[in-house]
Amino acid sequence: MEFTPKDLDLGAVRARILEIEHVKDVHDLHATTVATGLPNITAHVVVDDGCFQDGHVPDILHEIREALAESFKVSVHHSTIQLETEHLSEDEPTTIKHA
């Protein structure tokens, strides 16, 4: 059984991720808690196109994971983050892409 963590505000999570340098957008953001009580977040994070060439991607991912673990009442240590360029994000079908 999965449920959204009671004390986790996804609007605040989105805003915090958007504060990270080179992050342009966050979409398909979901939070769940599995029956064991482990909170989990998944998200697509759009970054500057050049980040994939200049080596910023690992640093951005580290900053996102650190923010999820340390910035909220509910500490999230398990996440699946898909980093993508603006071009890749634009190619996603709008029928499945949501805030």
All heavy atoms as an XYZ file, in Angstrom:
773
protein
N       0.835     -1.175      0.000
C       0.000      0.000      0.000
C       0.889      1.251      0.000
O       1.821      1.346      0.780
C      -0.908     -0.006      1.217
C      -1.708      1.259      1.367
S      -2.705      1.260      2.857
C      -4.210      0.634      2.185
N       0.579      2.208     -0.868
C       1.329      3.452     -0.953
C       0.421      4.627     -0.647
O      -0.771      4.591     -0.938
C       1.921      3.629     -2.355
C       2.933      2.591     -2.737
C       3.522      2.838     -4.117
O       3.168      3.836     -4.757
O       4.334      2.022     -4.545
N       0.993      5.667     -0.045
C       0.251      6.890      0.202
C       1.217      8.065      0.211
O       2.411      7.903      0.422
C      -0.541      6.801      1.510
C       0.313      6.461      2.712
C       0.873      7.463      3.495
C       0.552      5.133      3.068
C       1.658      7.149      4.592
C       1.337      4.814      4.165
C       1.890      5.822      4.934
N       0.694      9.270     -0.020
C       1.508     10.479     -0.016
C       1.897     10.809      1.419
O       1.052     10.772      2.311
C       0.723     11.654     -0.624
O       0.340     11.289     -1.948
C       1.556     12.913     -0.663
N       3.168     11.146      1.662
C       3.579     11.518      3.018
C       2.766     12.711      3.525
O       2.656     13.732      2.843
C       5.055     11.898      2.858
C       5.498     11.203      1.615
C       4.289     11.159      0.722
N       2.184     12.575      4.704
C       1.262     13.559      5.260
C       1.894     14.954      5.387
O       1.260     15.950      5.083
C       0.770     13.075      6.621
C      -0.162     14.022      7.314
C      -0.562     13.489      8.665
C      -1.378     14.530      9.420
N      -1.612     14.119     10.786
N       3.099     15.053      5.846
C       3.722     16.343      6.132
C       4.703     16.802      5.061
O       5.618     17.571      5.345
C       4.436     16.283      7.489
C       3.462     16.098      8.633
O       2.374     16.706      8.575
O       3.782     15.351      9.586
N       4.503     16.371      3.829
C       5.395     16.780      2.742
C       4.606     17.593      1.720
O       3.683     17.090      1.093
C       6.023     15.550      2.071
C       7.117     15.847      1.062
C       8.311     16.544      1.732
C       7.595     14.561      0.404
N       4.968     18.850      1.576
C       4.314     19.778      0.659
C       5.054     19.749     -0.677
O       6.189     20.229     -0.779
C       4.345     21.177      1.265
C       3.747     22.252      0.384
O       3.426     21.975     -0.798
O       3.601     23.376      0.875
N       4.421     19.184     -1.705
C       5.086     19.066     -3.004
C       5.362     20.426     -3.638
O       6.331     20.574     -4.384
C       4.266     18.189     -3.945
C       4.268     16.697     -3.607
C       3.457     15.919     -4.640
C       5.672     16.143     -3.516
N       4.549     21.420     -3.337
C       4.828     22.772     -3.824
C       6.141     23.289     -3.256
O       6.945     23.909     -3.969
N       6.391     23.021     -1.987
C       7.645     23.425     -1.349
C       8.814     22.620     -1.906
O       9.917     23.160     -2.086
C       7.546     23.260      0.165
N       8.590     21.351     -2.181
C       9.640     20.518     -2.774
C      10.013     21.070     -4.145
O      11.196     21.252     -4.450
C       9.196     19.043     -2.879
C      10.188     18.232     -3.695
C       9.010     18.438     -1.498
N       9.028     21.348     -4.967
C       9.266     21.900     -6.302
C      10.034     23.225     -6.196
O      11.011     23.447     -6.900
C       7.955     22.109     -7.046
C       8.137     22.772     -8.410
C       6.842     22.944     -9.181
N       6.447     21.647     -9.731
C       5.449     20.900     -9.280
N       4.697     21.311     -8.290
N       5.176     19.738     -9.831
N       9.583     24.108     -5.303
C      10.238     25.410     -5.140
C      11.686     25.249     -4.711
O      12.572     25.961     -5.200
C       9.467     26.254     -4.122
N      11.945     24.308     -3.810
C      13.323     24.095     -3.333
C      14.216     23.588     -4.459
O      15.364     24.018     -4.604
C      13.329     23.117     -2.156
C      14.698     22.756     -1.637
C      15.411     23.969     -1.056
N      16.756     23.634     -0.670
C      17.838     23.728     -1.459
N      17.713     24.164     -2.716
N      19.026     23.391     -1.016
N      13.724     22.658     -5.257
C      14.520     22.140     -6.377
C      14.788     23.251     -7.390
O      15.893     23.352     -7.926
C      13.818     20.932     -7.038
C      13.786     19.746     -6.054
C      14.549     20.522     -8.324
C      12.943     18.572     -6.530
N      13.815     24.110     -7.623
C      13.988     25.204     -8.578
C      15.028     26.230     -8.123
O      15.546     26.987     -8.934
C      12.651     25.894     -8.846
C      11.683     25.123     -9.730
C      10.294     25.758     -9.700
C      12.213     25.018    -11.158
N      15.355     26.247     -6.838
C      16.387     27.152     -6.319
C      17.795     26.713     -6.717
O      18.729     27.507     -6.659
C      16.323     27.216     -4.795
C      15.105     27.902     -4.245
C      15.031     27.821     -2.731
O      15.933     27.239     -2.090
O      14.055     28.347     -2.175
N      17.940     25.474     -7.125
C      19.261     24.934     -7.450
C      19.732     25.483     -8.784
O      18.980     25.510     -9.762
C      19.217     23.392     -7.445
C      18.892     22.900     -6.023
C      20.531     22.800     -7.953
C      18.603     21.427     -5.920
N      20.973     25.930     -8.801
C      21.540     26.522    -10.016
C      21.432     25.564    -11.194
O      21.639     24.354    -11.043
C      23.008     26.880     -9.772
C      23.626     27.672    -10.895
C      25.041     28.142    -10.589
O      25.584     27.798     -9.527
O      25.581     28.860    -11.439
N      21.089     26.073    -12.343
C      20.946     25.375    -13.619
C      19.612     24.641    -13.779
O      19.337     24.113    -14.849
C      22.097     24.394    -13.877
C      23.444     25.014    -13.834
N      23.885     25.883    -14.796
C      24.444     24.900    -12.927
C      25.107     26.281    -14.497
N      25.474     25.704    -13.361
N      18.786     24.578    -12.730
C      17.482     23.921    -12.837
C      16.485     24.896    -13.440
O      16.326     26.017    -12.970
C      16.989     23.416    -11.466
C      15.545     22.899    -11.563
C      17.909     22.309    -10.955
N      15.810     24.461    -14.506
C      14.852     25.292    -15.239
C      13.396     24.959    -14.912
O      12.539     25.818    -14.977
C      15.046     25.121    -16.752
C      16.406     25.521    -17.248
C      16.609     26.981    -17.013
C      17.555     27.564    -18.030
N      17.739     28.988    -17.820
N      13.107     23.685    -14.626
C      11.724     23.271    -14.405
C      11.712     21.940    -13.665
O      12.697     21.196    -13.681
C      10.997     23.124    -15.752
C       9.499     22.953    -15.616
O       8.934     23.360    -14.572
O       8.872     22.410    -16.541
N      10.593     21.667    -13.031
C      10.355     20.379    -12.369
C       8.952     19.948    -12.758
O       8.004     20.726    -12.643
C      10.446     20.505    -10.832
C      10.162     19.165    -10.171
C      11.798     21.052    -10.397
N       8.819     18.730    -13.244
C       7.489     18.217    -13.570
C       7.441     16.730    -13.246
O       8.437     16.125    -12.879
C       7.104     18.506    -15.031
C       7.998     17.880    -16.049
N       7.705     16.682    -16.639
C       9.179     18.282    -16.576
C       8.665     16.371    -17.493
N       9.578     17.330    -17.480
N       6.245     16.179    -13.346
C       6.022     14.773    -12.975
C       6.590     14.474    -11.590
O       7.244     13.448    -11.369
C       6.598     13.821    -14.028
C       5.852     13.905    -15.345
O       4.630     14.074    -15.297
O       6.487     13.823    -16.406
N       6.328     15.377    -10.663
C       6.789     15.248     -9.278
C       5.752     14.460     -8.486
O       4.581     14.831     -8.437
C       6.987     16.643     -8.680
C       7.371     16.727     -7.206
C       8.721     16.071     -6.953
C       7.402     18.196     -6.773
N       6.192     13.377     -7.884
C       5.308     12.509     -7.103
C       6.004     12.099     -5.809
O       7.213     11.865     -5.806
C       4.949     11.245     -7.877
C       4.356     11.510     -9.220
N       3.033     11.848     -9.393
C       4.908     11.496    -10.457
C       2.800     12.034    -10.676
N       3.920     11.828    -11.349
N       5.238     12.008     -4.753
C       5.766     11.518     -3.475
C       4.849     10.420     -2.968
O       3.627     10.545     -3.026
C       5.854     12.647     -2.459
N       5.455      9.371     -2.485
C       4.692      8.262     -1.914
C       5.407      7.758     -0.672
O       6.588      8.030     -0.457
C       4.553      7.083     -2.904
O       5.855      6.624     -3.263
C       3.785      7.476     -4.146
N       4.681      7.037      0.117
C       5.263      6.319      1.248
C       4.808      4.877      1.116
O       3.610      4.615      1.048
C       4.776      6.892      2.593
O       5.126      8.269      2.651
C       5.420      6.155      3.763
N       5.756      3.978      1.045
C       5.391      2.571      0.943
C       5.030      2.053      2.328
O       5.271      2.715      3.341
C       6.519      1.737      0.294
C       6.708      2.148     -1.161
C       7.805      1.863      1.053
N       4.447      0.892      2.382
C       3.929      0.328      3.628
C       4.979      0.266      4.733
O       4.648      0.320      5.910
C       3.348     -1.050      3.370
N       6.242      0.186      4.370
C       7.297      0.143      5.380
C       7.557      1.497      6.014
O       8.340      1.616      6.944
C       8.617     -0.366      4.754
O       8.996      0.540      3.708
C       8.469     -1.765      4.216
N       6.906      2.561      5.500
C       7.091      3.902      6.029
C       8.184      4.688      5.330
O       8.505      5.802      5.726
N       8.760      4.132      4.279
C       9.847      4.786      3.548
C       9.283      5.799      2.556
O       8.621      5.427      1.599
C      10.676      3.733      2.797
C      11.796      4.248      1.913
C      12.933      4.813      2.763
C      12.309      3.136      1.011
N       9.538      7.114      2.776
C       9.074      8.099      1.807
C       9.938      8.060      0.542
O      11.144      7.827      0.598
C       9.219      9.435      2.533
C      10.199      9.202      3.605
C      10.171      7.736      3.926
N       9.305      8.298     -0.584
C       9.975      8.220     -1.878
C       9.478      9.367     -2.756
O       8.307      9.708     -2.738
C       9.631      6.876     -2.532
C      10.224      6.726     -3.898
O      11.352      7.114     -4.152
N       9.452      6.158     -4.806
N      10.396      9.973     -3.508
C      10.033     11.031     -4.451
C      10.561     10.651     -5.824
O      11.681     10.155     -5.954
C      10.602     12.395     -4.021
C       9.799     12.933     -2.835
C      10.594     13.397     -5.166
C      10.233     14.285     -2.345
N       9.745     10.903     -6.839
C      10.189     10.797     -8.226
C       9.908     12.129     -8.904
O       8.931     12.809     -8.566
C       9.466      9.670     -8.995
O       8.070      9.955     -9.043
C       9.705      8.313     -8.342
N      10.780     12.505     -9.838
C      10.589     13.776    -10.544
C      11.410     13.823    -11.816
O      12.453     13.171    -11.923
C      11.001     14.947     -9.646
N      10.919     14.604    -12.765
C      11.689     14.978    -13.946
C      12.177     16.399    -13.674
O      11.373     17.276    -13.347
C      10.820     14.972    -15.196
C      10.400     13.612    -15.631
N      10.176     13.323    -16.960
C      10.141     12.479    -14.947
C       9.802     12.050    -17.062
N       9.769     11.524    -15.848
N      13.479     16.611    -13.798
C      14.070     17.920    -13.541
C      14.767     18.390    -14.810
O      15.670     17.723    -15.316
C      15.059     17.854    -12.355
C      15.718     19.211    -12.133
C      14.351     17.378    -11.086
N      14.316     19.530    -15.316
C      14.879     20.099    -16.539
C      16.032     21.013    -16.155
O      15.887     21.893    -15.305
C      13.809     20.885    -17.321
C      14.400     21.474    -18.596
C      12.606     20.002    -17.629
N      17.191     20.787    -16.779
C      18.383     21.591    -16.504
C      18.859     22.254    -17.790
O      18.461     21.877    -18.889
C      19.517     20.733    -15.889
C      19.078     20.129    -14.559
C      19.977     19.648    -16.838
N      19.733     23.256    -17.634
C      20.331     23.904    -18.798
C      20.927     22.850    -19.716
O      21.574     21.898    -19.253
C      21.455     24.858    -18.369
C      20.952     26.060    -17.602
O      19.862     26.554    -17.926
O      21.656     26.502    -16.678
N      20.735     23.032    -21.015
C      21.236     22.056    -21.989
C      22.728     21.788    -21.838
O      23.188     20.659    -21.959
C      20.943     22.535    -23.410
C      19.460     22.462    -23.765
O      18.667     21.951    -22.945
O      19.098     22.915    -24.860
N      23.510     22.820    -21.549
C      24.955     22.671    -21.457
C      25.437     21.840    -20.292
O      26.592     21.399    -20.270
N      24.582     21.588    -19.322
C      24.997     20.829    -18.131
C      25.436     19.409    -18.464
O      26.222     18.813    -17.730
C      23.876     20.808    -17.104
S      23.567     22.416    -16.362
N      24.923     18.867    -19.549
C      25.304     17.508    -19.932
C      26.674     17.480    -20.599
O      27.315     16.439    -20.663
C      24.243     16.881    -20.839
C      23.009     16.472    -20.085
C      21.955     17.353    -19.948
C      22.910     15.230    -19.491
C      20.813     17.000    -19.246
C      21.781     14.860    -18.785
C      20.728     15.752    -18.664
N      27.132     18.632    -21.103
C      28.457     18.700    -21.720
C      29.527     19.196    -20.755
O      30.680     18.814    -20.859
C      28.446     19.630    -22.952
C      27.764     19.039    -24.169
C      26.255     19.200    -24.127
O      25.743     20.200    -23.641
N      25.536     18.210    -24.636
N      29.153     20.068    -19.822
C      30.174     20.683    -18.968
C      30.357     20.013    -17.610
O      31.115     20.489    -16.785
C      29.920     22.182    -18.800
C      28.597     22.489    -18.122
O      28.014     21.609    -17.465
O      28.139     23.641    -18.260
N      29.652     18.928    -17.362
C      29.881     18.153    -16.146
C      29.079     18.572    -14.928
O      29.350     18.089    -13.830
N      28.081     19.436    -15.063
C      27.278     19.867    -13.917
C      26.255     18.823    -13.458
O      25.758     18.905    -12.335
C      26.524     21.162    -14.238
C      27.373     22.378    -14.202
N      27.751     23.034    -15.342
C      27.928     23.043    -13.173
C      28.497     24.071    -15.008
N      28.636     24.098    -13.699
N      25.922     17.880    -14.289
C      24.834     16.948    -13.980
C      25.043     16.197    -12.651
O      24.129     16.168    -11.821
C      24.584     15.979    -15.159
C      23.660     14.841    -14.766
C      23.985     16.749    -16.332
N      26.200     15.618    -12.385
C      26.349     14.923    -11.098
C      26.194     15.864     -9.900
O      25.610     15.482     -8.881
C      27.763     14.341    -11.157
C      28.077     14.259    -12.609
C      27.366     15.414    -13.245
N      26.690     17.089    -10.015
C      26.569     18.053     -8.920
C      25.115     18.443     -8.691
O      24.668     18.564     -7.545
C      27.396     19.306     -9.214
C      28.887     19.024     -9.252
O      29.343     18.071     -8.592
O      29.598     19.772     -9.958
N      24.378     18.634     -9.763
C      22.963     18.992     -9.645
C      22.192     17.859     -8.977
O      21.391     18.084     -8.064
C      22.363     19.327    -11.022
C      23.007     20.597    -11.579
C      20.844     19.468    -10.940
C      22.708     20.845    -13.048
N      22.431     16.641     -9.410
C      21.758     15.489     -8.815
C      22.088     15.382     -7.328
O      21.204     15.153     -6.495
C      22.144     14.208     -9.558
C      21.423     12.943     -9.128
C      19.911     13.092     -9.238
C      21.904     11.770     -9.959
N      23.340     15.582     -6.975
C      23.750     15.550     -5.559
C      23.013     16.631     -4.762
O      22.519     16.366     -3.662
C      25.259     15.732     -5.447
C      25.730     15.848     -4.037
N      25.835     14.766     -3.192
C      26.098     16.941     -3.307
C      26.245     15.183     -2.015
N      26.416     16.495     -2.061
N      22.928     17.837     -5.302
C      22.236     18.932     -4.605
C      20.755     18.634     -4.423
O      20.181     18.956     -3.374
C      22.410     20.241     -5.368
C      23.788     20.846     -5.239
C      23.865     22.209     -5.904
O      23.095     23.114     -5.507
O      24.683     22.356     -6.832
N      20.128     18.043     -5.426
C      18.706     17.686     -5.305
C      18.522     16.654     -4.204
O      17.661     16.811     -3.328
C      18.146     17.161     -6.645
C      18.118     18.279     -7.681
C      16.752     16.556     -6.452
C      17.843     17.804     -9.102
N      19.318     15.619     -4.220
C      19.199     14.561     -3.189
C      19.455     15.118     -1.794
O      18.769     14.755     -0.838
C      20.149     13.417     -3.507
C      19.696     12.603     -4.695
C      20.634     11.459     -4.957
N      20.138     10.629     -6.020
C      20.896      9.812     -6.722
N      22.189      9.712     -6.464
N      20.368      9.083     -7.686
N      20.443     15.993     -1.672
C      20.739     16.614     -0.386
C      19.564     17.479      0.079
O      19.184     17.444      1.248
C      22.009     17.457     -0.528
C      22.571     17.951      0.781
C      23.916     18.618      0.563
O      23.945     19.776      0.080
O      24.935     17.977      0.869
N      18.981     18.243     -0.816
C      17.834     19.083     -0.473
C      16.650     18.237     -0.014
O      15.982     18.579      0.971
C      17.437     19.943     -1.672
N      16.387     17.136     -0.695
C      15.273     16.263     -0.315
C      15.493     15.644      1.061
O      14.541     15.454      1.820
C      15.080     15.165     -1.361
C      14.634     15.634     -2.747
C      14.619     14.463     -3.720
C      13.284     16.327     -2.686
N      16.711     15.355      1.387
C      17.023     14.718      2.672
C      17.058     15.710      3.834
O      16.776     15.332      4.971
C      18.358     13.987      2.577
N      17.362     16.988      3.545
C      17.645     17.913      4.646
C      16.716     19.121      4.756
O      16.756     19.824      5.760
C      19.082     18.413      4.515
C      20.104     17.296      4.612
C      21.535     17.766      4.358
O      21.741     18.983      4.141
O      22.423     16.910      4.376
N      15.877     19.386      3.769
C      15.145     20.656      3.744
C      13.706     20.593      4.247
O      13.063     21.632      4.356
C      15.126     21.206      2.307
O      16.424     21.449      1.851
N      13.217     19.422      4.565
C      11.800     19.294      4.890
C      11.575     18.498      6.167
O      12.443     17.735      6.588
C      11.060     18.614      3.720
C      11.297     19.315      2.413
C      12.214     18.821      1.502
C      10.635     20.488      2.124
C      12.471     19.476      0.315
C      10.882     21.163      0.936
C      11.796     20.662      0.027
N      10.393     18.665      6.750
C      10.024     17.919      7.958
C      10.116     16.411      7.706
O      10.565     15.654      8.549
C       8.615     18.319      8.388
C       8.166     17.699      9.666
C       6.803     18.217     10.074
C       6.361     17.607     11.383
N       5.057     18.119     11.809
N       9.675     16.003      6.517
C       9.811     14.605      6.098
C      11.113     14.492      5.317
O      11.259     15.081      4.256
C       8.622     14.173      5.213
C       8.837     12.756      4.685
C       7.318     14.273      5.981
N      12.062     13.773      5.851
C      13.359     13.605      5.200
C      13.265     12.466      4.188
O      12.919     11.344      4.530
C      14.414     13.279      6.264
O      15.676     13.160      5.679
N      13.564     12.792      2.941
C      13.461     11.803      1.867
C      14.870     11.395      1.427
O      15.613     12.196      0.876
C      12.669     12.357      0.663
C      12.597     11.317     -0.448
C      11.270     12.787      1.098
N      15.215     10.148      1.710
C      16.531      9.626      1.337
C      16.460      8.701      0.131
O      17.489      8.237     -0.351
C      17.176      8.897      2.519
C      17.519      9.808      3.643
N      18.677     10.543      3.664
C      16.840     10.128      4.766
C      18.710     11.273      4.754
N      17.610     11.042      5.442
N      15.244      8.427     -0.327
C      15.087      7.560     -1.491
C      14.352      8.345     -2.574
O      13.217      8.781     -2.370
C      14.302      6.294     -1.139
C      14.219      5.332     -2.275
N      15.271      4.537     -2.645
C      13.220      5.072     -3.140
C      14.914      3.813     -3.699
N      13.677      4.115     -4.009
N      15.026      8.563     -3.707
C      14.410      9.326     -4.786
C      14.865      8.788     -6.133
O      15.930      8.189     -6.255
C      14.775     10.805     -4.673
O      16.177     10.976     -4.745
N      14.042      9.026     -7.113
C      14.386      8.729     -8.495
C      14.200     10.028     -9.265
O      13.082     10.511     -9.417
C      13.480      7.629     -9.082
O      13.577      6.466     -8.260
C      13.894      7.293    -10.510
N      15.309     10.596     -9.716
C      15.296     11.885    -10.392
C      15.769     11.687    -11.827
O      16.849     11.157    -12.057
C      16.229     12.904     -9.686
C      15.899     13.006     -8.194
C      16.170     14.253    -10.389
C      14.506     13.489     -7.873
N      14.933     12.103    -12.766
C      15.307     12.048    -14.178
C      15.713     13.454    -14.596
O      14.896     14.362    -14.629
C      14.149     11.566    -15.039
C      14.493     11.565    -16.523
C      13.408     10.920    -17.349
O      12.928      9.845    -17.020
N      13.022     11.583    -18.429
N      16.998     13.640    -14.891
C      17.483     14.921    -15.380
C      17.359     14.936    -16.890
O      17.707     13.966    -17.557
C      18.938     15.138    -14.958
C      19.185     15.214    -13.454
C      20.670     15.326    -13.166
C      18.437     16.381    -12.847
N      16.840     16.041    -17.415
C      16.644     16.141    -18.852
C      16.867     17.578    -19.310
O      16.762     18.511    -18.520
C      15.251     15.656    -19.249
C      14.118     16.351    -18.530
C      12.784     15.634    -18.709
O      12.747     14.397    -18.806
O      11.767     16.344    -18.739
N      17.178     17.728    -20.585
C      17.352     19.050    -21.171
C      15.974     19.634    -21.511
O      14.977     18.908    -21.559
C      18.184     18.984    -22.461
O      17.469     18.213    -23.428
C      19.551     18.369    -22.222
N      15.942     20.922    -21.773
C      14.690     21.549    -22.180
C      14.173     20.908    -23.465
O      12.973     20.685    -23.619
C      14.882     23.051    -22.373
C      15.085     23.783    -21.058
C      15.284     25.258    -21.241
O      16.432     25.663    -21.499
O      14.291     26.002    -21.116
N      15.077     20.610    -24.373
C      14.686     19.985    -25.646
C      14.024     18.625    -25.403
O      12.975     18.324    -25.982
C      15.905     19.831    -26.558
C      15.605     19.163    -27.857
N      14.885     19.777    -28.865
C      15.890     17.916    -28.304
C      14.752     18.933    -29.874
N      15.352     17.799    -29.560
N      14.605     17.799    -24.546
C      14.011     16.492    -24.251
C      12.657     16.653    -23.565
O      11.719     15.914    -23.846
C      14.939     15.662    -23.366
C      16.189     15.113    -24.030
C      17.081     14.454    -22.995
C      15.829     14.124    -25.122
N      12.558     17.627    -22.667
C      11.307     17.867    -21.966
C      10.201     18.277    -22.936
O       9.052     17.862    -22.800
C      11.505     18.954    -20.911
O      10.296     19.220    -20.258
N      10.553     19.107    -23.908
C       9.572     19.556    -24.899
C       9.060     18.407    -25.751
O       7.949     18.454    -26.273
C      10.185     20.632    -25.797
C      10.441     21.940    -25.067
C      11.302     22.904    -25.858
O      11.745     22.560    -26.980
O      11.553     24.009    -25.344
N       9.863     17.357    -25.913
C       9.477     16.212    -26.732
C       8.538     15.257    -26.026
O       7.970     14.366    -26.651
C      10.717     15.434    -27.186
C      11.486     16.164    -28.296
O      10.918     17.103    -28.886
O      12.645     15.796    -28.521
N       8.346     15.411    -24.702
C       7.456     14.521    -23.986
C       6.015     14.822    -24.375
O       5.626     15.973    -24.487
C       7.613     14.696    -22.472
C       8.901     14.150    -21.939
C       8.969     14.231    -20.433
O       7.907     14.177    -19.775
O      10.081     14.345    -19.924
N       5.215     13.799    -24.580
C       3.803     14.029    -24.908
C       3.100     14.797    -23.792
O       3.259     14.466    -22.612
C       3.230     12.615    -25.025
C       4.404     11.717    -25.202
C       5.550     12.389    -24.528
N       2.368     15.827    -24.147
C       1.683     16.638    -23.128
C       0.598     15.858    -22.419
O       0.193     16.230    -21.315
C       1.069     17.905    -23.760
O       0.204     17.520    -24.832
C       2.153     18.830    -24.285
N       0.150     14.763    -22.993
C      -0.894     13.966    -22.342
C      -0.377     13.232    -21.113
O      -1.143     12.871    -20.243
C      -1.486     12.935    -23.315
O      -0.424     12.118    -23.843
C      -2.232     13.617    -24.443
N       0.961     13.031    -21.031
C       1.502     12.346    -19.857
C       2.331     13.280    -18.984
O       2.660     12.944    -17.864
C       2.343     11.117    -20.249
C       3.535     11.507    -21.101
C       1.499     10.068    -20.907
C       4.551     10.400    -21.306
N       2.666     14.451    -19.469
C       3.475     15.403    -18.716
C       2.557     16.276    -17.857
O       1.608     16.854    -18.347
C       4.273     16.273    -19.686
C       5.211     17.230    -19.041
C       5.989     17.947    -20.117
C       6.853     19.015    -19.548
N       7.593     19.714    -20.608
N       2.857     16.333    -16.582
C       2.063     17.184    -15.694
C       2.950     17.747    -14.600
O       4.022     17.239    -14.322
C       0.878     16.419    -15.108
C       1.266     15.169    -14.395
N       1.575     14.007    -15.047
C       1.403     14.903    -13.078
C       1.879     13.065    -14.147
N       1.788     13.587    -12.962
N       2.462     18.842    -14.019
C       3.241     19.515    -12.976
C       3.336     18.613    -11.795
O       4.249     18.357    -11.186
C       2.583     20.823    -12.575
